[in-house]
Amino acid sequence: MVKNLPMFMVSPQVEKLFNSLMRGGIVSEDKAVSAEKATSLSKLPKAQCMNAIQELKKTGVLKDKRNNNSVYYYLVKTSL
């Protein structure tokens, strides 16, 4: 299990999503995943997962890559 000490306070859902993306190796633009895949990796409900994605994007840990009709997410930083 990947355990990083957070630099700032985050919710348990954000920490769970971050750890599941780190375990999945989603750390580059080539390995970016959709929101559905992130939801299945973290085993969080979809609404909680989307809120966690927004919070990670706001802190600069997660970035998105947009294609025609879809959005893919990947981690930029390896620690919270």
Secondary structure per residue as TSV (DSSP state, phi and psi in degrees):
chain	resnum	aa	ss	phi	psi
A	1	M	-	360.0	132.3
A	2	V	-	-81.2	124.3
A	3	K	-	-127.6	111.4
A	4	N	-	-115.3	141.3
A	5	L	-	-81.3	124.0
A	6	P	-	-71.3	142.3
A	7	M	S	-76.7	-24.5
A	8	F	S	-142.1	166.6
A	9	M	-	-74.4	126.6
A	10	V	-	-129.0	159.7
A	11	S	-	-73.7	159.4
A	12	P	H	-61.0	-30.8
A	13	Q	H	-66.3	-40.6
A	14	V	H	-64.9	-43.5
A	15	E	H	-64.0	-39.9
A	16	K	H	-66.0	-43.0
A	17	L	H	-64.3	-44.1
A	18	F	H	-60.7	-47.1
A	19	N	H	-64.4	-37.5
A	20	S	H	-70.3	-36.1
A	21	L	H	-68.9	-36.1
A	22	M	H	-65.9	-44.2
A	23	R	H	-62.8	-34.5
A	24	G	H	-77.9	-9.4
A	25	G	T	76.9	28.7
A	26	I	-	-88.4	69.1
A	27	V	-	-119.1	8.6
A	28	S	S	-140.7	163.7
A	29	E	G	-64.4	-30.3
A	30	D	G	-68.0	-28.0
A	31	K	G	-102.9	17.9
A	32	A	-	-60.0	146.2
A	33	V	B	-122.5	158.5
A	34	S	-	-80.3	171.7
A	35	A	H	-64.8	-34.7
A	36	E	H	-65.1	-41.5
A	37	K	H	-67.7	-39.7
A	38	A	H	-63.5	-37.6
A	39	T	H	-64.4	-42.9
A	40	S	H	-71.6	-33.2
A	41	L	H	-66.4	-42.8
A	42	S	H	-85.8	-16.5
A	43	K	T	58.5	34.1
A	44	L	-	-100.3	155.1
A	45	P	-	-61.1	152.3
A	46	K	H	-59.4	-42.1
A	47	A	H	-64.8	-42.1
A	48	Q	H	-66.1	-37.4
A	49	C	H	-65.9	-42.2
A	50	M	H	-65.4	-38.1
A	51	N	H	-65.7	-38.8
A	52	A	H	-66.1	-39.1
A	53	I	H	-61.8	-44.3
A	54	Q	H	-62.5	-40.7
A	55	E	H	-67.8	-39.9
A	56	L	H	-67.2	-36.5
A	57	K	H	-66.3	-39.3
A	58	K	H	-65.7	-33.4
A	59	T	H	-85.8	-6.6
A	60	G	T	86.1	12.6
A	61	V	S	-85.8	-30.7
A	62	L	E	-119.3	139.6
A	63	K	E	-122.9	161.1
A	64	D	E	-118.9	152.4
A	65	K	E	-124.3	123.3
A	66	R	E	-103.3	130.0
A	67	N	-	-108.1	-161.4
A	68	N	S	-50.2	-66.9
A	69	N	S	-122.1	13.9
A	70	S	-	-135.7	159.4
A	71	V	E	-123.5	134.7
A	72	Y	E	-120.2	143.8
A	73	Y	E	-117.5	146.5
A	74	Y	E	-150.2	154.7
A	75	L	E	-82.3	141.6
A	76	V	S	-103.3	-41.1
A	77	K	-	-105.8	149.3
A	78	T	S	-99.5	8.1
A	79	S	-	-143.8	151.8
A	80	L	-	-78.4	360.0
